[in-house]
Amino acid sequence: DADVTQTPRNRITKTGKRIMLECSQTKGHDRMYWYRQDPGLGLRLIYYSFDVKDINKGEISDGYSVSRQAQAKFSLSLESAIPNQTALYFCATSDLLLRDTDTQYFGPGTRLTVL
Amino acid sequence: AQSVAQPEDQVNVAEGNPLTVKCTYSVSGNPYLFWYVQYPNRGLQFLLKYITGDNLVKGSYGFEAEFNKSQTSFHLKKPSALVSDSALYFCAVSAYSSASKIIFGSGTRLSIRP
């Protein structure tokens, strides 16, 4: 979905390096999410944010941190990358409206490789 | 606790034939059920969802899904498959009306042969 963009799209880094993945959205949604996708495991929630001042841990937050710089921007950081963080990372958004809070809109993903 | 299972890693169907991608779930209370599709090098796209009401839900691209409470299933179906339907399909479930509580299945790769 072009309304949700992620940078970079691909990144190769070394163990111990700090890396930041960025997500921007033009959908005007308040809620943003970071997931990682691993083969055979589906998507797992890392962090989510319901507004700029609200940050929550997801299922697998260890080793990650996030920053919600503005309504439209939500960044994911790996303070010291390790090989088992090699995965496909997705950002997603959802609307605050009650009728649609559960439908998510995904960015194209960032493929991260940690050597 | 809630969970979702997609028992088939891959489904192969000939173009023009009907297709079914299976999903079963476990949740306390009434479920919120979703199907998403992922095309190569793309993020997930919403296909359809069941919240309440008619057990047969119609979604994008001619897909539909049937909610079966007694069998705790939410299978995705299409009467006539297209080669362009080839993709990775994810079922998801939540016990709450909040995307932060959604659990995704492991995905089923659908391959449509010409």
Interface residues (C-beta under 8 A of the other chain):
Chain A: D1 V4 R31 Y33 G40 L41 G42 L43 R44 L45 Y48 F50 N56 G58 F90 A92 S94 L98 T101 D102 T103 Q104 Y105 F106 G107 P108 G109
Chain B: D9 Y32 F34 Y36 N41 R42 G43 L44 Q45 F46 K49 I51 F90 S94 S97 S98 A99 S100 I102 F104 G105 S106 G107
